[in-house]
Amino acid sequence: MKLRYPIIMIILLLATTTTSSIGVQTNFSTSFDVQANFIEKISNDPSINSYSNGETVGIIVENALWGITAIQTAVYQYEYDLNRTGYKTLIHTASLSTATQVKTVLQNWYTTYQISGAVLIGNLPYAQFYHPAVPAVSYLAETFICDLYLTDLDGSWTDSEPDGVFDIHTAGIGDIYPEIYLGRIDASSYSFGGTNANEILTLLNRLHTYRTGGVARTHRALTYIDDDWQSWADGTYDNWPAWLNAPYTTRTDVHTPATYTNDTDWENRITQDYEFAHLCAHSGASPSQHYFGPSGIGEGYTTATEIDTIQPTFNFYNLFCCHGADWRYTNCLATTYLFSSSYSIGVIGTTKTGGMLEGDYFYNQIAQNKTIGQGIYEWFQGITSSSYNSSTSGYSYIGYYVEWFYGMCILGDPFLTIHYDCTVFAPDTISSITHPNTNLWSTDPLPKFNWSVPVDVNGITGFYYIIDNNPNTIPTKSTGTFHNNIWLNLTSALSEGTSYLHIVSQDGAGNIGKTAAHYQVNIDTLKPTISITGPEDDSSVPSGNIPLTWTASDAGSGCEDIEIRTNDKLETTLGGSITQYNVTITQLGTYVINITVNDYAGFSNSEEITIEVIENTTSTTPTGVFSIEFWSVISLGTLTLAYSTFVIKRRLKRKKGT
């Protein structure tokens, strides 16, 4: 039988950075169409034609929440911000009642779209995992929430009893490591605030504000390591505070005995101006409070109620606290940190005994401005393949991957970076008074453009642009032309055909956007060309069929269609790429054959030949057989046809164009 005991967890607090505002922030507003309930939607923002970071990510929204208009609007804003940051997005809102159904959606997305991560918004299903006691390292048996089930898309998960709880995890057709990363935004177990929908709505709005600099904290971190991990804080076994060296050169490290760690000190520090907190403390038998002191005794405790009252001011937390992210419990620590503050946007923690070890794998990633989700994904790859010598490192438990790391999760937005200002949005819109419809062709080779100024915490100081024939070009400082206006009037004519204007923004801190806005213009100032090449003199043709051949081209919009007329009567209309057609002539007489080519810009051009069909009186062929003579300025020839011979006098008559 699988035992289910609550276990003491260790919580790590995450830290992130913000940058002070230098420029003037512009107002940002946009509207979103509120759609009816759908199963799956792929982002189709017409101004997002290139995704510079190469990532596709998924958004799964609880079906019950999707019926709320305000939630739909906030989710569309969230998706819009992700698009402008360089992601292609997918949304799923149909009902999902089991973790297996959620995983199926993720697996399908991974197979079809190669998603790199996903966020679950609302009270969505989760899987549980059980592991037995491990006496060698004093682990009790426990059952816990396991989001690794949702991110390991090619491993094999088995419920051997079965009782709805997985207890065996093997490589299956792949491995036991995650293929994607995942975060959850859900306040259903948070009792201090409003409804789940209102709390989620508040957090989604806060995420937008963070991406535009509105909840900026100073780019520095706090590590707070309680008594029982002193040997890993002071270098005896390891130097955990040094994990944060790469992302945070400005940092405060607090650990006993250098500084006395206790509940009062912690509660005072979490209202200070830090971006990222990394906390190592006991959470006792409850995931809703911290216990300080040796074995969590003697130096006070901080409850979820106190945290909610204090309203901490950090952006990110990494909680090395056993069970601190077990959201099955009302007001678990991670949920409380996430929703109790107007600054919190992301918490890393664990749903079981354990927490983050070898944190340099994680912090080295976010130092490169990778997202929190990417950092956890890379950390999993590194931590699972590492090997420690317990006699030198002190990590006697490192080999027990299941017992220690299977509960790791992200509560909040997994697509956030600590250097939010490195994202510079492209203009929201580009327009042209001279070329207002990007699908139509124009005779004006000198377009005039205008575009909007995107929001940015440091203000937008200018733009880099390129005009070329590639729809997905992204200008850079070295390839683009700098322009500090929001309009552009070309003075050099664009070439015939389709061209694209590409624009990236530069902010007041000198950052250049990695995602471009694009605008298409179609230029055609020339008539198409047409030249009749056949029938040739002295050619042999079937009775009554005169084979016409021609060449037609258009350097701009291209040939749309070909019209063939005999004596002003339309015989047929052909596709613009066709270059031959048989005209049927069975009677003697004079025929004017006109071939007209039309392009997509409305231009046309024509060429005509006159054919005079007369009886061939010199033919030696049987009665009723005629010959065809072609009149031209250079030759006269005769063709012999079976059963009938015409004399055709062919001469080029004239050209005309419109």
C-alpha positions in Angstrom: 0.0 0.0 0.0 1.2 3.5 -0.8 1.7 5.6 2.3 1.0 9.3 2.2 2.9 11.3 4.8 3.5 15.0 4.8 7.3 15.6 4.7 9.4 18.5 5.7 10.4 20.5 2.6 13.1 23.0 1.8 12.2 26.1 -0.1 14.4 28.2 -2.4 13.4 31.8 -3.2 13.9 33.1 -6.7 15.3 36.5 -7.4 14.9 38.6 -10.5 16.0 42.0 -11.7 14.5 45.1 -12.9 16.0 48.3 -14.4 15.2 51.8 -13.4 13.3 53.9 -15.9 15.5 56.3 -18.0 13.2 57.3 -20.8 9.6 58.4 -21.0 7.1 55.5 -21.0 4.4 55.7 -23.6 0.9 54.7 -22.9 -0.1 51.2 -24.1 -3.5 50.1 -25.0 -4.8 47.6 -27.4 -8.1 45.7 -28.0 -8.7 42.1 -28.4 -11.6 40.2 -30.0 -13.3 38.1 -27.4 -13.9 34.7 -29.1 -16.3 32.0 -28.3 -15.0 28.9 -26.5 -12.5 27.1 -28.7 -10.4 24.0 -28.4 -7.2 25.3 -29.9 -6.1 28.5 -31.4 -2.8 29.4 -33.0 -1.6 33.0 -32.7 -2.4 34.9 -35.9 -1.3 38.5 -35.2 -0.7 39.8 -38.7 2.1 42.1 -37.5 4.0 39.1 -36.0 5.4 37.4 -39.0 8.8 36.4 -37.5 9.5 34.9 -34.1 13.1 35.7 -33.3 13.5 33.4 -30.4 12.3 30.4 -32.3 10.0 29.2 -29.6 6.4 28.1 -29.7 4.7 27.9 -26.3 1.3 26.8 -25.1 -1.4 28.4 -23.0 -4.0 26.1 -21.4 -6.9 27.9 -19.7 -9.4 26.2 -17.4 -12.7 25.9 -19.3 -14.7 27.3 -16.4 -12.6 30.5 -16.4 -12.8 31.0 -20.2 -16.5 32.0 -20.0 -15.5 35.2 -18.1 -14.9 38.0 -20.6 -12.4 39.8 -18.4 -10.3 36.6 -18.2 -10.4 36.2 -22.0 -9.3 39.8 -22.5 -6.4 39.3 -20.0 -5.3 36.1 -21.6 -5.3 37.7 -25.0 -3.2 40.6 -23.6 -0.9 37.9 -22.1 -0.7 36.2 -25.5 -0.1 39.5 -27.2 2.8 40.3 -24.9 4.3 36.9 -25.6 4.0 37.4 -29.3 5.7 40.8 -29.0 8.5 39.2 -27.0 9.1 36.8 -29.9 7.0 33.7 -29.1 4.5 31.9 -31.3 1.6 30.8 -29.1 -1.1 28.2 -29.0 -4.2 28.4 -26.7 -6.4 25.5 -25.5 -9.6 26.2 -23.6 -11.7 23.1 -23.9 -12.5 21.1 -20.7 -9.8 18.9 -19.4 -10.6 16.6 -16.5 -7.5 14.5 -15.9 -3.8 15.1 -15.9 -3.5 12.6 -18.8 -5.7 14.7 -20.9 -3.6 17.8 -20.2 -0.5 15.7 -21.1 -2.0 14.6 -24.3 -2.5 18.2 -25.4 1.1 19.0 -24.5 2.4 15.9 -26.4 0.4 16.8 -29.5 1.7 20.4 -29.4 5.2 19.1 -28.9 4.9 16.7 -31.8 3.2 19.1 -34.2 4.6 22.5 -33.2 7.7 21.6 -31.1 6.6 23.7 -28.1 9.3 24.5 -25.6 7.0 25.3 -22.7 3.5 25.9 -21.4 1.5 27.7 -18.8 -1.6 26.3 -17.1 -4.1 29.0 -16.1 -6.7 28.0 -13.6 -7.5 25.0 -11.5 -6.3 22.4 -13.9 -5.6 18.7 -13.2 -2.3 17.4 -11.8 -0.7 14.0 -11.4 0.6 12.5 -8.2 3.6 10.3 -7.6 4.5 7.9 -4.7 7.9 6.8 -3.6 8.6 4.4 -0.7 10.7 5.2 2.4 14.4 5.4 1.9 15.9 4.6 5.4 19.5 5.2 4.2 18.8 8.9 4.0 15.9 9.0 6.5 13.2 9.6 3.8 9.7 8.7 4.8 7.3 7.4 2.1 5.2 10.2 0.5 2.8 11.0 -2.2 3.1 14.3 -3.9 2.1 16.5 -6.9 4.4 15.7 -9.8 4.4 18.2 -12.7 7.3 16.3 -14.1 4.7 13.9 -15.4 3.4 16.7 -17.7 6.8 17.8 -18.9 8.4 14.4 -19.5 6.7 13.7 -22.7 8.5 10.5 -23.8 9.0 8.6 -20.5 6.9 5.8 -19.1 4.7 6.4 -16.1 3.0 3.4 -14.3 0.4 3.1 -11.6 1.1 -0.4 -10.5 -1.6 -0.9 -7.8 -3.6 0.9 -9.5 -5.0 3.7 -7.3 -4.6 6.8 -9.4 -1.1 7.5 -8.2 2.0 6.8 -10.3 4.7 4.9 -8.6 7.1 3.8 -11.4 8.8 6.1 -13.9 11.2 4.8 -16.5 12.7 6.1 -19.8 10.0 4.4 -22.0 10.7 5.4 -25.6 12.9 8.3 -24.5 14.2 9.3 -21.1 13.0 10.4 -17.7 14.0 14.1 -18.2 11.6 16.9 -19.2 11.1 17.8 -22.9 9.4 21.1 -22.0 9.0 23.4 -19.0 5.7 24.4 -17.3 4.2 26.9 -14.9 0.9 27.2 -13.2 -1.2 30.3 -12.5 -3.9 29.3 -10.1 -5.2 30.8 -6.9 -7.9 28.2 -6.1 -6.1 27.3 -2.8 -5.4 30.9 -1.8 -8.0 32.0 0.7 -6.8 35.5 1.6 -8.0 37.3 -1.5 -10.9 37.3 -3.8 -12.2 34.6 -6.2 -9.8 32.5 -8.2 -10.8 34.4 -11.3 -10.1 37.8 -9.7 -6.8 36.8 -8.3 -5.7 35.3 -11.7 -6.9 38.4 -13.5 -4.8 40.6 -11.1 -1.7 38.5 -11.7 -2.1 38.5 -15.4 -2.4 42.3 -15.4 0.7 42.4 -13.1 2.6 40.2 -15.6 1.9 42.8 -18.3 3.0 45.6 -16.1 6.2 43.8 -15.3 7.0 43.3 -19.0 6.6 47.1 -19.4 8.6 48.0 -16.3 5.7 48.8 -13.9 6.7 46.6 -11.0 10.4 47.2 -11.2 12.6 46.2 -8.3 16.3 46.9 -8.0 18.4 44.2 -9.8 19.8 42.6 -6.7 19.2 39.3 -4.8 18.9 38.1 -1.3 20.1 34.6 -0.2 18.7 33.6 3.2 20.1 30.2 4.5 19.0 29.0 7.9 21.0 27.0 10.4 20.8 23.5 9.1 22.4 24.4 5.8 25.2 26.5 7.2 27.8 24.0 6.0 26.6 24.5 2.4 26.5 28.3 2.8 30.0 28.9 4.2 32.0 26.7 1.8 32.4 23.7 4.1 30.6 21.5 1.6 29.6 24.0 -1.0 28.9 27.7 -1.4 25.2 28.0 -2.2 25.1 31.9 -2.3 27.8 31.7 -5.0 25.2 30.1 -7.3 23.8 33.5 -7.9 27.1 35.1 -8.8 26.3 35.1 -12.6 22.9 36.8 -12.5 23.4 39.0 -9.4 26.7 40.8 -8.8 24.8 42.8 -6.2 23.6 40.5 -3.5 23.0 40.2 0.2 23.9 36.8 1.7 22.4 36.0 5.1 23.3 32.8 7.0 24.2 31.7 10.5 26.5 32.4 12.2 27.6 35.4 10.2 24.1 36.8 10.6 21.4 35.5 13.0 18.6 34.0 10.9 15.1 34.1 12.5 11.5 34.8 11.7 11.6 38.5 12.6 14.7 39.2 10.5 13.2 37.4 7.5 9.9 39.2 7.8 11.8 42.5 7.8 13.9 41.7 4.8 11.1 40.6 2.5 9.7 44.2 2.4 13.0 45.5 1.1 13.9 46.4 -2.5 15.2 43.1 -4.0 14.3 41.4 -7.2 15.1 37.8 -6.3 15.0 35.8 -3.0 16.6 32.4 -2.5 15.4 31.0 0.9 16.5 27.8 2.6 14.4 27.1 5.7 12.3 24.4 7.2 8.5 24.4 6.7 7.9 21.8 9.3 4.9 19.5 8.9 3.0 22.4 7.2 3.6 23.8 3.8 2.1 27.1 4.9 4.7 28.3 7.3 8.5 28.7 7.8 10.3 27.4 10.8 13.7 28.9 11.7 16.5 27.4 13.9 18.3 24.1 14.1 15.8 21.4 12.9 13.3 24.3 12.6 13.2 24.9 16.3 13.9 27.9 18.5 14.1 30.9 16.2 10.4 31.5 15.5 8.2 30.8 12.5 6.6 32.8 9.7 3.0 31.9 8.7 1.2 32.3 5.5 -1.1 34.7 7.3 1.8 36.9 8.3 3.2 36.8 4.7 -0.1 37.9 3.3 -0.3 40.7 5.8 3.3 41.8 5.1 2.8 41.7 1.3 6.5 41.0 0.3 7.9 43.2 -2.4 10.2 40.8 -4.3 9.5 39.7 -7.9 10.8 36.1 -7.7 11.3 33.5 -5.1 13.2 30.2 -5.0 12.0 28.3 -2.0 14.2 25.5 -0.7 11.4 24.6 1.8 9.9 21.1 2.0 6.4 21.0 0.6 6.4 24.8 0.3 4.7 24.6 -3.2 2.2 21.9 -2.4 -0.9 23.8 -3.6 -3.2 21.0 -2.4 -3.0 22.8 0.9 -4.8 26.1 1.5 -2.3 29.0 1.4 0.8 27.0 0.8 3.9 29.2 1.0 4.5 29.5 -2.8 0.9 30.4 -3.6 0.9 32.9 -0.8 4.1 34.6 -2.0 2.7 34.7 -5.5 -0.7 36.2 -4.8 -0.2 38.3 -1.6 1.9 41.0 -3.2 1.6 43.5 -6.0 5.1 42.7 -7.0 5.3 38.9 -7.1 5.3 37.2 -10.5 7.1 33.8 -10.1 7.9 31.2 -7.4 10.0 28.1 -7.7 9.4 25.4 -5.1 8.7 21.8 -4.5 5.6 19.9 -3.6 7.5 17.3 -1.5 10.6 16.9 0.6 13.5 18.5 -1.3 14.3 21.6 -3.2 16.9 22.9 -5.7 20.4 21.5 -5.4 23.2 22.4 -7.7 21.6 25.7 -8.3 24.4 27.0 -10.5 22.8 25.0 -13.4 19.7 27.2 -13.0 21.2 30.5 -12.2 23.8 30.4 -15.0 20.8 30.1 -17.4 18.8 33.0 -16.2 22.0 35.1 -16.2 21.9 34.7 -19.9 18.4 36.2 -19.9 16.8 32.9 -20.4 13.3 32.5 -18.9 12.6 31.0 -15.5 11.1 28.0 -17.4 14.1 27.6 -19.6 16.3 27.8 -16.5 14.4 25.0 -14.7 14.5 22.9 -17.9 18.3 23.2 -18.3 18.7 22.6 -14.5 16.8 19.3 -14.8 19.1 18.2 -17.6 22.2 19.0 -15.6 21.0 17.8 -12.2 19.9 14.4 -13.5 23.2 13.7 -15.2 25.4 14.9 -12.4 27.3 12.7 -10.0 28.5 13.7 -6.5 30.8 12.0 -4.2 29.0 12.1 -0.8 32.3 11.9 1.1 33.5 15.2 -0.3 30.3 17.1 -1.2 28.1 16.2 1.7 25.3 15.5 -0.7 24.6 12.0 0.6 21.1 12.2 -0.9 22.1 13.3 -4.4 21.6 9.9 -6.0 17.9 9.8 -5.0 16.6 11.7 -7.9 13.0 10.6 -7.3 12.9 11.5 -3.7 14.6 14.8 -4.0 13.6 16.5 -7.3 10.3 15.1 -8.6 8.3 17.8 -6.8 10.0 20.8 -8.4 7.6 23.2 -10.0 7.0 26.8 -11.1 4.0 28.8 -9.8 3.6 31.9 -11.9 4.7 32.8 -15.4 7.4 30.5 -16.7 8.2 32.8 -19.7 9.6 35.7 -17.6 13.2 36.8 -17.5 15.0 38.7 -14.8 16.2 41.3 -17.3 12.8 42.4 -18.5 14.0 45.5 -20.3 16.0 43.4 -22.8 12.7 42.9 -24.5 12.0 45.9 -26.8 8.6 45.7 -28.5 8.3 46.4 -32.2 5.7 49.0 -33.4 2.2 47.7 -32.8 1.0 48.9 -36.2 2.5 50.1 -39.5 0.2 51.9 -42.0 0.6 53.7 -45.4 -1.6 56.4 -46.9 -0.2 55.6 -50.3 -0.4 51.8 -50.1 -3.2 51.2 -47.6 -4.0 47.6 -48.7 -1.1 45.3 -48.5 -2.9 42.8 -50.8 -3.4 45.1 -53.7 -0.9 46.3 -56.4 0.0 50.0 -56.7 1.6 52.0 -59.5 3.2 54.4 -57.0 6.8 53.3 -56.4 7.4 55.8 -53.6 5.4 54.6 -50.5 4.9 56.7 -47.4 4.8 54.9 -44.1 3.7 55.7 -40.5 3.9 53.5 -37.4 3.1 53.5 -33.7 5.4 53.9 -30.8 5.5 50.8 -28.6 5.5 50.9 -24.9 8.9 50.6 -23.2 10.1 51.3 -19.6 13.0 53.4 -20.9 11.1 55.0 -23.7 11.7 54.5 -27.4 14.4 56.6 -28.9 14.3 55.4 -32.5 14.0 52.6 -35.0 16.1 50.5 -37.4 14.5 49.6 -40.7 15.3 47.6 -43.8 13.3 47.4 -47.1 13.9 44.2 -49.0 12.1 41.3 -50.7 12.2 38.9 -47.7 9.0 38.8 -45.6 10.8 37.9 -42.3 14.0 40.1 -42.1 14.9 41.4 -38.7 17.0 44.6 -38.8 20.0 45.0 -36.5 22.3 47.9 -35.8 24.7 46.7 -38.4 22.2 45.9 -41.1 19.4 48.4 -40.6 19.1 52.2 -41.1 18.5 54.2 -38.0 15.5 56.5 -38.1 14.2 58.6 -35.2 10.8 59.5 -36.6 7.6 57.5 -36.8 7.2 58.1 -40.5 9.2 57.3 -43.6 8.7 58.9 -47.0 10.7 57.1 -49.7 12.6 59.2 -52.2 14.1 56.4 -54.3 11.6 54.3 -56.2 11.1 50.7 -55.2 11.7 48.0 -57.8 8.9 46.2 -59.5 7.3 43.4 -57.4 6.7 42.8 -53.7 8.8 44.6 -51.1 8.7 44.6 -47.3 9.4 47.2 -44.7 10.9 45.8 -41.5 11.2 47.8 -38.3 12.7 47.1 -34.9 12.7 49.6 -32.0 15.5 51.0 -29.9 14.9 52.0 -26.3 16.4 54.7 -24.1 18.9 52.2 -22.6 20.2 51.3 -26.1 18.5 47.9 -26.3 17.4 46.8 -29.8 14.3 44.7 -30.4 14.7 41.2 -31.6 11.2 41.0 -33.1 10.3 43.2 -36.1 7.1 44.7 -37.4 6.6 44.1 -41.1 4.6 45.8 -43.9 4.2 44.6 -47.4 3.9 46.8 -50.5 3.2 45.6 -54.1 4.6 47.8 -56.9 3.8 47.5 -60.6 4.4 50.5 -62.9 4.9 48.6 -66.2 2.6 47.0 -68.7 3.1 43.3 -69.4 4.8 42.2 -72.6 3.3 39.9 -75.2 4.9 38.4 -78.4 3.2 36.0 -80.8 5.7 33.4 -81.9 3.6 30.9 -83.9 2.3 29.6 -86.1 5.6 29.5 -88.0 5.9 29.7 -91.7 6.1 26.4 -93.4 4.7 24.5 -90.4 2.5 21.5 -90.7 -0.7 21.6 -88.7 -3.8 19.3 -88.3 -6.8 20.1 -90.4 -8.7 23.1 -89.1 -6.5 23.8 -86.0 -4.1 26.7 -86.1 -1.6 26.3 -83.2 -0.9 29.7 -81.6 2.1 30.2 -79.4 3.4 33.3 -77.6 5.5 34.6 -74.8 4.2 36.8 -72.0 5.8 38.3 -69.0 5.4 41.0 -66.3 8.1 42.2 -64.0 5.8 43.5 -61.4 2.6 41.8 -60.4 2.8 39.0 -62.8 0.5 37.8 -65.6 -3.0 37.1 -64.4 -4.6 35.8 -67.5 -4.5 35.5 -71.3 -7.5 36.4 -73.5 -7.7 35.1 -77.1 -10.1 36.7 -79.6 -10.9 35.8 -83.2 -12.4 38.7 -85.2 -13.2 40.5 -81.8 -15.0 37.4 -80.5 -13.6 36.1 -77.2 -12.7 32.5 -77.8 -11.1 31.7 -74.4 -9.4 33.0 -71.3 -6.4 31.1 -70.1 -4.1 31.2 -67.1 -1.3 33.7 -67.2 1.4 31.0 -67.4 -0.1 29.3 -70.5 1.8 29.9 -73.8 -0.1 28.0 -76.5 -3.6 27.4 -77.8 -5.2 25.8 -80.9 -7.6 28.1 -82.8 -10.1 26.2 -84.9 -10.7 27.6 -88.4 -12.8 25.7 -90.9 -14.0 28.4 -93.3 -12.3 30.4 -95.9 -11.9 34.1 -95.1 -9.8 36.7 -93.2 -9.3 36.3 -89.4 -7.8 38.8 -87.0 -6.4 36.9 -84.0 -5.8 39.0 -80.9 -3.8 37.8 -77.8 -4.1 40.1 -74.8 -2.2 39.6 -71.5 -3.5 41.1 -68.3 -1.4 41.6 -65.1 -2.6 41.8 -61.5 -2.2 45.5 -61.3 -4.8 46.2 -64.1 -2.4 46.7 -66.9 -2.7 44.9 -70.3 -1.0 44.6 -73.6 -2.0 43.0 -76.9 -0.6 41.7 -80.1 -2.5 40.7 -83.2 -2.0 38.8 -86.4 -4.1 38.7 -89.5 -4.7 35.3 -91.2 -6.3 35.1 -94.6 -7.6 31.7 -95.4 -8.1 31.0 -99.2 -8.6 27.9 -101.3 -5.3 26.3 -102.6 -5.8 25.8 -106.3 -2.3 24.5 -106.9 -2.5 21.6 -104.5 -1.9 18.1 -105.8 -3.5 16.5 -102.8 -7.0 14.9 -103.0 -10.2 16.9 -103.4 -11.0 18.9 -100.3 -7.4 19.1 -99.2 -6.0 22.6 -98.8 -2.6 24.1 -98.1 -1.8 26.9 -95.6 0.3 29.8 -96.7 1.6 32.3 -94.1 2.2 35.8 -95.1 4.8 37.7 -93.3 7.3 40.3 -94.1 10.1 37.8 -94.7 8.7 34.6 -96.2 5.9 32.7 -97.9 5.5 29.0 -97.2 3.0 26.2 -97.8 1.7 23.5 -95.4 -0.1 20.4 -96.5 -2.9 19.2 -94.2 -4.8 16.0 -94.3 -8.2 16.2 -96.0 -8.1 20.0 -96.2 -5.6 22.5 -97.1 -5.9 26.2 -96.5 -3.7 29.0 -97.7 -3.0 31.2 -94.7 -1.5 34.6 -95.3 -0.1 35.6 -91.9 1.1 39.1 -91.1 1.8 40.9 -87.9 -0.7 43.7 -87.7 -0.2 45.9 -84.6 0.4 46.1 -80.9 -1.7 48.0 -78.4 -1.6 48.3 -74.7 -3.6 49.8 -71.8 
